Amino acid sequence: KEFERLAHDQKNAEHAERAAYYYDRAEKPLDKERMLAWRQYYQGEVLAAAHKMWSLDKALASDWFWEATLDSESARDELAGREVEPTWRRELARAYSHWRKQATDDAARSLLRKLEDLVLQRKVHESERHKRTWKVWNDLVLSLCKKLGQMTSVSSKSLELAYHLAAQIAPKEPYARDYKSWQNELARLSYRLERYGLAADHWEKAEETQHRDYFIAKAESSPYPLCLRWWDSAGDTGRVLLEYDKHPGVILEDPADRERVAKAAENAGRFLTAFQVLGPVSEDESARYWWTWLSSLHTDNSPIDAIQEALKGLRKISYPGLNRNKSMAEQWTRLLFRLILDSDERRRSEVQNTSWFDQVIHALVWGFGLGNDPEALPVRFYGSWRTRTETFSNWPKFRDLLLRMISSALKWNREIFQVRDETMFSLAANLALWALHLVWRIEKRRAPGPQKSMPEHATILRDYF
């Protein structure tokens, strides 16, 4: 008796064997067999222990057969064929074995309904939750949900049943055993049911957020443009571009979103879109996209119309407040001038296409009519002019470019004024202001002039001019 008590207190197989030995000496064969069964149980041989205990204590042997199914599919088959207690275990084992062999949607639904009935009747909660055999029930439902989540041919109805069952069984406390495993399976079932927001929530609770399905769930459940981040993380640049095209009126405020769309557009060979989106973010990358797109235009045809449309799109997509926001106007002016400088360099190196590059520069000057910061470029020209006496000064190139730009602005204004339209007048005024500031420094007078009719501002010719 003492060795039996020690065996159970310490869950010790050796004490169980000693108890069996002394029961045998005391001529108690049933107690001996019982303790030998316990010895096998404490050694981890649960299925063998269940067989040995079956003729001695069917209720306990039933628990052990049930418990043995954790590690053995054959134990589940045996469970289905024996008169184990309670009867729902046997019925459940039969349904599970049938589903495992058939692996059909109908078999899965039959098993799920049986499981759900047990939960609704609270048989499991009342008879199992506080016993060792609860782990079997827990793992049974968990593994079932996992397999269903991986099956390709399973109906949404079966998935619904599985989710409803799992949600009732899953522990609610984050510190509970298997909490994260349950949340992960609930997420997969939700994902299969296309309940993406719910799936993302479950994965976040499971702390499983570094995989593609989670990124897709976040993307599907996030509004535009927040979804762009998640589609990009999922590696679906096609969807990034699709979402961008579906929302033409939404301005992307986050530079990272612009980079994502530009990358997606580049992958799709849409270099003009990449240029127009990335304009305010990176001059270097924008210029690269610009020249890739411009190179696709045939040099036998004038590029002016195409460039004008490209610049209109750039303004609409990336510089909507061009004439109201000084910082935006400065960025726009810098970008256009960068493209003009690049065009001038290519014009000098590709002598056979000089005329074509002249037209490119002429079209880019037109872009200053859409808006500009008139004080942005004089600083660049003044900086170049100050190096005019140095050996490697770029002033000769800047001087030539300055005169051609002003001449181009004059030509545009003469043409624009032929169209009696308020929008075109605004374009002409912007160009005129830009050109005047290249030539003149306009300053407010420090003291009033001798005549009251004197203007408030004085115009002083730029040093470099």
Secondary structure, 3 states (H helix, E strand, C coil): CHHHHHHHHHCCHHHHHHHHHHHHHCCCHHHHHHHHHHHHHHCCCHHHHHHHHCCCCHHHHHHHHHHHCCCCHHHHHHHHHCCCCCHHHHHHHHHHHHHHHHCCHHHHHHHHHHHHHHHHCCHHHHHCCCCCCHHHHHHHHHHHHHHHHHCCCCCHHHHHHHHHHHHHHCCCCCCCCCHHHHHHHHHHHHHHCCCHHHHHHHHHHHCCCCCHHHHHHHHHHCCCCHHHHHHHHCCCHHHHHHHHHHCCCCCCCCHHHHHHHHHHHHHCCCHHHHHHHHCCCCHHHHHHHHHHHHHCCCCCCCCHHHHHHHHHHHHHHHCCCCCCCHHHHHHHHHHHHHHHHHHHHHHHHCHHHHHHHHHHHHHHHHHHHHCCCCCHHHHHHHHHHCCCCCCCCCHHHHHHHHHHHHHHHHHHHHHHCCCCCHHHHHHHHHHHHHHHHHHEEEEECCCCCCCCCCCCEEEEECCCC
